[in-house]
C-alpha cells in the first residue's frame, strides 16, 4: 500500500467519524426542538390467569352451518403449545360437527380452506403432541367459529375456549 493510499484511507476515516458525530448532534438538536415527537415507552406490569369463554348453545339443523361469535372483554390469548387444548367440545357434540373456520378479528387461524373434525377438540381426543397457536384477541375483538352439522338430526353446538386473560396490575 502506498503512502498516498494510506493518506486517502485516513482522510476517509476522519470524514466518516465527523459525519457520524454531526448526525448525532443534529439528531439531539432536533429532539430538543421537537419534544412532542419523543415517545416514552412505559412498561406496564401485567397479570396472566387462565380462564374460559363459553361458546353458548346454538341449534344447528342437520347439514346446516352455524357461525358462533364471542367477544372477550379483556386481552385473551388462546392456549397453545404442548400443555393444553384451546377449544373444548363435549364428545356428544364433537362427533357430529366439523369446524370450517376459526377467525380472530378478520384473520383466519386455519392454515388452509377445508374442514377440521370437531373430534380434534373433543374431550375424548387423544393428544397429538401439539396444539395450534392462535393469535391473541384484543378486548372486544370478534372470535368466530363456523361449524357444520354432519349428523342426521338437529343438534345443539356448545363448547368453550380456554386461554389466558392478560390484565394490568
Phi, psi and omega in degrees: 000131183278166181293329178294320178294321178297318179297314180297317178297319178297317179296317177298320179297317180296317180296317180297317179295318179297318178295321177297316178295320180296317179297320179297317180295317179297319180296316178298317181295320179296318179296327177292324181281337183232067183294338181291343182273354181280128180259122176268125179273123179250122178266114180266145175274135181234160177237135178247137175216148178286145178204169179241148170238121179287145179267005179073190179235117183238124178280127182233122179288161180302129179080357183266162174251156177221146177248124181250128179247139168225149182231098180295146182266354176226165174303126187231121178250116177297142179302146175211169181098191185278349192261000182192161177258148184263335180236128178246127176229136176297146183299329179295329178277315188299327183296333188251009183229154167237151178260121182268330184202144171229117180237143169240116190066234177256003184268119176291134182263343176276146187290323183216163178293145181145188181240147177247127178301133179295340175303334178303329181251008181289162182288347177258008182293141176277125180301131182255026170090352178201157178237137180299147177265121177253151179284162181288148176257128179286161179304129180081357180281141186285131167251127188234129173242130175250121183236156178231134177277114179260006178279182183257005180219164178292132182229164176257124176269131176208159180175195181209153172256134180246135180189194181256133169263131180251121183235148173286147176276000000 
